[in-house]
Amino acid sequence: MADVPSPLADFIVSEIRRARGASRITQESFGRAAGFSASHVSAVESGTRALTMDFIKGTDRALKNGGLFERLATKFGAPSWFLPWLDAEREATQLRYFEPNLIPGLLQVEHYARTVLRTDESLTDDEVEQRVRARMSRQAILTGEHRPQFVAVLDEGAIRRTGNDLGGIMAQQIAHLIAMAELPHVHVHVVPAASGLHIGLSGPFALARSKEGGWVGHLENQLGGDVIDKDDDVATLQARWESVRNEALPRRQSIDLLKEVESHHGPQ
């Protein structure tokens, strides 16, 4: 399962360590009850191994606490429906994102991410900040040692969005997009407005290729999201990807368009 983002992971690990100690359970006994080796437990508690949702679920079983730590992770970390996709995203060798309305989360700057998240009026300020931190933490996959090839196709409307509170934010966001698009493993393509109607306008989607060569997809909607792993459904998303990719400008022309949009926003 997916890693739990820091600093939430640090807090949960410290609470797991405290709860295990208070119950006078050794790491070996705890590991047997949780389904992990004593060395795995030791590595998680010392911070040398990532805290995962599988470990958290095992902890809840071992401590018989009614799923307390899983609820903490899903309440203050990523939404539960998003966790399976985070796992696929983290392990992917190639990622494909199509976004008709927004900049993909892996390419968002902090201020842009915060502004997007604040459109959900059901989130408290603390929840918004927690999700911003989690989103920024996710972006480490693009700069880490085993970074995937990342291909993003954006509709021109997403990079030209304006508003009273977006001017400076969009200038910063477009500058970041240009910098990321210049990296050899990051490809950003823009579907020009002149393309008119196309299949991608039905909604955003993403695809992740595993180390074994298989693909899974992800769809988001107003109520959450779904991981797509049935062969026929994945094939449909692959066909739609080819359609929107064919509508998009080549890489260098897309960067030139981004620079033209950046110039219209003026200096930061």
C-alpha positions as CSV (number, residue, x, y, z in Angstrom):
1,M,0.0,0.0,0.0
2,A,1.0,3.6,-0.3
3,D,3.3,5.5,2.0
4,V,1.7,7.8,4.5
5,P,3.0,11.4,3.9
6,S,5.1,13.2,6.4
7,P,4.8,14.8,8.9
8,L,1.7,12.8,9.6
9,A,3.8,9.6,9.3
10,D,6.2,10.8,12.0
11,F,3.3,11.5,14.4
12,I,1.7,8.1,13.8
13,V,5.0,6.2,14.2
14,S,5.6,7.9,17.5
15,E,2.2,7.0,18.7
16,I,2.6,3.4,17.5
17,R,5.9,3.2,19.4
18,R,4.3,4.7,22.5
19,A,1.2,2.4,22.4
20,R,3.4,-0.7,21.9
21,G,5.6,0.3,24.8
22,A,2.6,1.0,27.0
23,S,1.2,-2.4,26.3
24,R,4.7,-4.0,27.0
25,I,4.7,-5.8,23.7
26,T,8.1,-6.6,22.2
27,Q,8.8,-5.8,18.6
28,E,8.9,-9.5,17.8
29,S,5.5,-10.2,19.3
30,F,4.1,-7.1,17.9
31,G,5.4,-8.0,14.4
32,R,3.8,-11.5,14.6
33,A,0.4,-10.0,15.5
34,A,0.7,-7.3,12.8
35,G,2.1,-9.6,10.1
36,F,5.6,-8.1,9.9
37,S,9.1,-9.2,11.0
38,A,10.7,-7.7,14.1
39,S,13.3,-6.1,11.8
40,H,10.5,-4.4,9.8
41,V,8.9,-3.1,12.9
42,S,12.3,-1.8,14.1
43,A,13.0,-0.1,10.8
44,V,9.6,1.7,10.8
45,E,9.9,2.8,14.4
46,S,13.4,4.1,13.8
47,G,12.4,6.0,10.6
48,T,14.6,4.0,8.2
49,R,11.6,2.4,6.5
50,A,8.5,4.1,5.2
51,L,5.2,3.8,7.1
52,T,2.6,2.2,4.9
53,M,-1.1,1.7,5.2
54,D,-0.5,-2.1,5.3
55,F,1.7,-1.5,8.4
56,I,-0.9,0.7,9.9
57,K,-3.7,-1.8,9.4
58,G,-1.4,-4.5,10.9
59,T,-0.8,-2.2,13.9
60,D,-4.5,-1.7,14.5
61,R,-5.0,-5.5,14.5
62,A,-2.1,-6.1,16.8
63,L,-3.2,-3.4,19.3
64,K,-6.9,-4.3,18.8
65,N,-7.8,-0.6,18.9
66,G,-10.7,-0.6,16.5
67,G,-8.8,0.8,13.5
68,L,-7.7,4.0,15.3
69,F,-4.5,4.6,13.3
70,E,-6.1,3.8,9.9
71,R,-8.8,6.4,10.7
72,L,-6.0,9.0,11.6
73,A,-4.2,8.3,8.3
74,T,-7.2,8.6,6.1
75,K,-8.7,11.6,8.0
76,F,-5.5,13.7,8.1
77,G,-3.6,12.3,5.2
78,A,-4.9,11.3,1.7
79,P,-8.5,10.4,1.3
80,S,-9.0,6.6,1.5
81,W,-10.2,6.4,-2.1
82,F,-6.9,7.9,-3.2
83,L,-4.6,5.6,-1.4
84,P,-4.6,2.7,-4.0
85,W,-3.7,5.2,-6.7
86,L,-0.9,6.7,-4.6
87,D,0.6,3.2,-4.4
88,A,0.4,2.7,-8.2
89,E,1.8,6.2,-8.7
90,R,4.8,5.7,-6.4
91,E,5.8,2.4,-8.0
92,A,5.2,3.5,-11.6
93,T,7.9,3.5,-14.3
94,Q,5.7,5.7,-16.5
95,L,2.9,8.1,-15.6
96,R,0.4,9.7,-18.0
97,Y,-1.9,12.5,-16.9
98,F,-4.6,14.3,-18.8
99,E,-6.1,17.4,-17.2
100,P,-8.7,19.6,-19.1
101,N,-9.2,22.1,-16.3
102,L,-6.4,22.1,-13.7
103,I,-2.6,21.6,-13.5
104,P,-1.9,18.0,-12.4
105,G,-1.1,17.7,-8.7
106,L,2.4,16.4,-9.3
107,L,3.2,19.7,-11.2
108,Q,1.4,22.1,-8.9
109,V,3.2,24.8,-6.8
110,E,2.2,25.2,-3.2
111,H,0.1,28.4,-3.6
112,Y,-1.8,26.9,-6.6
113,A,-2.5,23.7,-4.8
114,R,-3.8,25.6,-1.7
115,T,-6.0,27.7,-3.9
116,V,-7.5,24.7,-5.7
117,L,-8.1,22.8,-2.4
118,R,-9.8,25.9,-0.8
119,T,-12.5,25.6,-3.5
120,D,-13.9,22.7,-1.4
121,E,-15.7,24.5,1.3
122,S,-16.1,21.4,3.4
123,L,-12.4,21.3,4.2
124,T,-11.1,23.2,7.3
125,D,-8.0,25.3,7.1
126,D,-6.0,22.6,8.8
127,E,-7.3,19.9,6.4
128,V,-6.4,22.1,3.5
129,E,-2.8,22.6,4.8
130,Q,-2.5,18.9,5.5
131,R,-3.5,18.0,2.0
132,V,-1.1,20.7,0.5
133,R,1.8,19.1,2.5
134,A,0.8,15.6,1.3
135,R,0.6,16.9,-2.3
136,M,4.0,18.5,-2.1
137,S,5.4,15.3,-0.6
138,R,4.0,13.2,-3.5
139,Q,6.1,15.3,-6.0
140,A,9.3,13.7,-4.7
141,I,8.7,10.9,-7.1
142,L,9.6,13.2,-10.0
143,T,13.0,14.1,-8.5
144,G,13.9,10.9,-6.7
145,E,16.4,8.2,-7.6
146,H,13.9,6.0,-9.4
147,R,11.8,8.7,-11.1
148,P,9.3,7.6,-13.7
149,Q,8.9,9.1,-17.2
150,F,6.1,11.6,-16.7
151,V,3.9,12.8,-19.5
152,A,1.2,15.4,-18.9
153,V,-1.3,16.6,-21.4
154,L,-3.1,19.8,-20.5
155,D,-5.9,21.7,-22.2
156,E,-4.9,25.3,-23.0
157,G,-7.8,26.5,-20.8
158,A,-6.0,25.1,-17.7
159,I,-2.9,27.3,-18.2
160,R,-4.9,30.4,-19.2
161,R,-7.3,30.4,-16.3
162,T,-7.5,33.8,-14.7
163,G,-9.3,35.5,-11.8
164,N,-8.9,38.2,-9.2
165,D,-6.9,35.9,-6.9
166,L,-5.0,33.9,-9.6
167,G,-2.7,36.4,-11.3
168,G,0.5,36.0,-9.3
169,I,-0.2,32.4,-8.5
170,M,-0.6,31.5,-12.2
171,A,2.6,33.3,-13.1
172,Q,4.5,31.2,-10.5
173,Q,2.7,28.1,-11.6
174,I,3.5,28.5,-15.3
175,A,7.1,29.3,-14.5
176,H,7.3,26.0,-12.6
177,L,5.6,24.1,-15.5
178,I,8.3,25.4,-17.8
179,A,11.1,24.4,-15.5
180,M,9.7,20.9,-15.1
181,A,9.0,20.5,-18.8
182,E,12.7,21.2,-19.5
183,L,13.7,18.1,-17.5
184,P,14.5,15.1,-19.7
185,H,12.0,12.7,-18.0
186,V,9.1,15.2,-17.9
187,H,7.0,15.9,-21.0
188,V,4.3,18.6,-20.9
189,H,2.0,18.9,-23.9
190,V,-0.7,21.4,-24.4
191,V,-3.9,20.9,-26.4
192,P,-4.5,24.3,-28.1
193,A,-7.9,25.9,-27.8
194,A,-8.1,25.8,-31.6
195,S,-8.6,22.0,-31.4
196,G,-12.2,22.6,-30.4
197,L,-14.1,19.8,-28.9
198,H,-12.3,16.5,-28.2
199,I,-12.9,13.3,-26.1
200,G,-10.7,14.5,-23.3
201,L,-13.1,17.3,-22.3
202,S,-15.3,14.5,-20.7
203,G,-12.9,14.6,-17.8
204,P,-9.4,14.1,-16.4
205,F,-7.7,10.7,-16.1
206,A,-4.3,9.2,-15.4
207,L,-2.5,6.0,-16.2
208,A,0.4,4.3,-14.4
209,R,2.7,1.6,-15.8
210,S,4.1,-0.8,-13.2
211,K,7.6,-2.3,-13.2
212,E,6.0,-5.5,-14.5
213,G,4.6,-3.7,-17.5
214,G,0.9,-3.7,-16.5
215,W,-1.2,-0.5,-16.5
216,V,-3.8,0.8,-14.1
217,G,-5.9,4.0,-14.5
218,H,-7.4,6.5,-12.2
219,L,-10.6,8.6,-12.6
220,E,-11.6,11.5,-10.3
221,N,-15.1,12.9,-9.9
222,Q,-16.9,15.2,-7.6
223,L,-17.3,12.5,-4.9
224,G,-13.9,10.9,-5.0
225,G,-12.1,8.7,-7.4
226,D,-11.7,5.1,-8.7
227,V,-8.7,3.0,-9.6
228,I,-9.3,1.4,-13.0
229,D,-7.7,-2.1,-13.3
230,K,-10.1,-4.1,-15.6
231,D,-8.4,-4.8,-18.9
232,D,-11.2,-3.5,-21.1
233,D,-11.5,-0.3,-19.0
234,V,-7.8,0.3,-19.1
235,A,-7.8,-0.3,-22.8
236,T,-10.5,2.4,-23.2
237,L,-8.4,4.9,-21.2
238,Q,-5.3,4.0,-23.3
239,A,-7.3,4.8,-26.5
240,R,-8.6,8.1,-25.0
241,W,-5.0,8.9,-24.1
242,E,-3.9,8.4,-27.7
243,S,-6.7,10.7,-28.8
244,V,-5.9,13.6,-26.5
245,R,-2.1,13.1,-27.0
246,N,-2.7,13.4,-30.8
247,E,-4.6,16.7,-30.2
248,A,-1.7,18.2,-28.3
249,L,1.2,20.2,-29.5
250,P,4.7,18.7,-29.7
251,R,6.9,19.1,-26.6
252,R,8.9,22.2,-27.8
253,Q,5.9,24.0,-29.2
254,S,4.1,23.4,-25.9
255,I,6.9,24.9,-24.0
256,D,6.9,27.9,-26.3
257,L,3.1,28.3,-25.7
258,L,3.7,28.1,-21.9
259,K,6.4,30.9,-22.2
260,E,3.9,33.0,-24.2
261,V,1.3,32.6,-21.5
262,E,3.9,33.4,-18.8
263,S,4.7,36.6,-20.5
264,H,1.1,37.7,-20.4
265,H,1.0,37.2,-16.6
266,G,3.9,39.7,-16.3
267,P,6.7,39.6,-13.6
268,Q,6.0,37.7,-10.4
